[in-house]
């Protein structure tokens, strides 16, 4: 390809790199149960390098690489969250079929509700409660982030208060749990979990893809 041209071969190479990057994001996130933001940067570099190595240059190539990098990062995150949702739904669906196991979950959540409404409601209490009752991956209350606390206050705390004030029987709780399970959405979880670090690493990945794809020498 002439300098500045965007060849079909370069587009194909960039698309392959983007797909591999998305799959790699999902694989690492599911395997380690953690998202590494640096992968977004690496995806951008791989997409831009693939297009440039295949002979494309210029603004058009850079824009295409940036779009592909963005798509790869978004799809990779979606695949990862979809895998997490599928795993959770499978485990919970299996548990629904065993009354003894489900009743243990029911009793545990009712105990959570009782303990929560008996607490002070302060950030210190919530951090300790989240660690002790398994509402966070953190093992130390000091490690629970402000974002996690805010999310707990918005989504979990009202449910626990409702359960404490109007305790459902086991059948009611089981029905409500099944309905909530069906409503789980990978996109919704992605939006709620999207933070500043995601923006920073996505920007780095997209910028790197554009720079390499448009100005490789």
PyMOL commands that set and color helices and strands:
alter all, ss='L'
color gray80, all
select helices_A, chain A and resi 8-32+38-53+58-96+99-118+123-132+141-143+146-165+170-182+186-193+196-215
alter helices_A, ss='H'
color red, helices_A
deselect
rebuild
show_as cartoon
